[in-house]
Amino acid sequence: MEYYLLLTSVVLGAGVIYGTYLTITTVADKILQKQKWDSRNKHTDVVLPLRLQAYERMSIFLERISPGSLLLRVVPSANSALELQQLLLNEIREEYNHNVAQQIYMSNNTWEQIGHAMNELVADINKAASKVAPDAPAADLGKKIFATVIAREEQPTTLALRILKEEIREIF
């Protein structure tokens, strides 16, 4: 009988210890989840405005390198087709380098589309420049660039801007 009493006490003690263990681990998990949630909320409060600013800057970048905007800004300062080509490529490179850090705030796909748009525009400028004499007036190269760009079904900068906007919509 004493044996059964001792066995009952041990089983009850083990049950109480196991129940206490489960209670403590459950409470600790809930506290840890709450801390993670609070940390994530604080992180979101800081990162979300930075991400939005990055998207804004990249949309400005795409608008600034769009052929119409780019040519209107750069053509008046160029005398020859070669000089215009160099100014256009330099302007695109500078804009890109100024905004390259924004890639950390957006998806790889969106960043690749922005890079693709820039590279396509550079290719269009070089393609148009190959059809014009280097010493031709800058306006001649501008016309060729417009003709090359207009021949496309969709502008690379327009496509990249649409993808950028879609990603922003997904955030909200």
N, C-alpha and C positions, 0 to 999 in steps of 0.2 A: 504494500500500500504506500509505504514511504517512497518507493521507487516511482509509482505513478504520480504522486504529488510533486516529486522533484522533476519528473519529465514534463508535467503540465506547467510547472513554473518556468522551465527552460523554454518551452514552446511559446508560452505567453510572452516571456521576455524577448525572445527572438522576433515575435510578431510586433511588439511595441517598438523595438529597435528598427525593424524594417519599415514600419509605418512612419516613424520619425525621419528615417532616411529619405523616403519618398516625398514627404512633406517639405523637407529642407531642399532637396534637389528641384522640386517643382517651383518653390518660391525663388530659389536662386536663378533658375531659368527665366522666370518671369521678370525678375529684376534685370538680368542681362539683356533680355529682349527690349525692355523699356529703355535701357541705356543706349543700345544700338539704335533704336528708333529716334531717341532724342539727338543722338550724334548725327544721324542721317538728316534729320530736319535742320539742324544747325548747318550742316554741310550744304544742303539744298539752298538755304537762305543766302549762302555766300556764292555758290557755284552758278545758280540759275541766272542771276544778273550778268555774270561774266559770260555765260554761254550765249545769252541773248545779245550781248554786246558783240561777241564774235560773229554771230549770224548777221548782225547789222553791218559790221565792217566788211564781211565777205560779200554781202549784197551790194554795198557801195563799190567794192573792188570790181565786181562783175559789171556794174553799170559804168564804171570809169574806163574799163578796158573794152567795152562794147565798141565796135568799129565807128559808129556815128559819133559818139561822145569823144572817143580817142582822137579821131581825125579833126574834129572841130577844135580841139584844144591844141593839137600839135602842128597841123598844116601851116598856120600863119607864121610859125617861127622857122620853117624850113625853106631853103632856096632851091634845092635839087631833090630828085627822087632818091638818090643815095642818102642824102642827109635826112630826108623824111623817114626812110626805112630805119636808119640808125636811131633816130629820135623815138620812133614808135616802139621799137624793140626795147630800147632803154627804159622808156616810160612803163611798159608792161612789166619788165624785170624789176624795176624799183617798186612799183605797186605791189607786186607779188612778194618781194623780200620784206616789204614793210608789214605785210599781213600774214606771213608764214606761220607765226606762232599761234594763230587762231585755230589751226588744225587740231589742237588738243581738245577743243571743245565740241567737235563735231564728229560724225561717223566717218569711217574710212571711205565709204562709198561716196558721200557728199564731197569730201576733200578730193578724192580722185576725179570726180566730175568737174570740180573747179579747176584742177590742174589740167585736165583734158581740154576744157574750154580755152584756157590760156594757150596751151600748145597748138590747138587748132587755129587760133587767131594768129599766132606767130607763123604757122605754116602758110596761112592765107596771105599774110603780108609778104612773106618771102616769095611765094608763088607769083603774086602780082608784081613784085619788084623784078622778078626774072623776065617779065614781059615788057619792061620799060627800060629805056637807056638810063644809066646812072646819072647822067648830066641833064636829063629831061626835067621840066618843071615839076615841082612837088605836087601840084594839082593833078598832073597826069597820073602819078602813082596813086593819089587819093581816089581818082575815078576808077582805076583798075582794082583797087582794094574793094571799093563799093560793088563793082561788078562781080568780083569773086565771092563776096559775102552774100550778095543778093541771089546768086546762083544756088545757094544752099537752100534746102527745104526748111531747115530750122537752124537758127544761129546757136553756136555752142554756148555762148554766154546766156542765152535765153533758156536753154535746156538746163544748164547748171543752176541758174536762178530758180527755176521751177523745182528742181530737186531740193535745193536749199529751203525753199518755202514749205515743201512737203515735210521735210524733217522738223521744221519749226512747229508745224501743225501737229505732228506726232507728240511733241513735248507737251503741248497743251491739249 
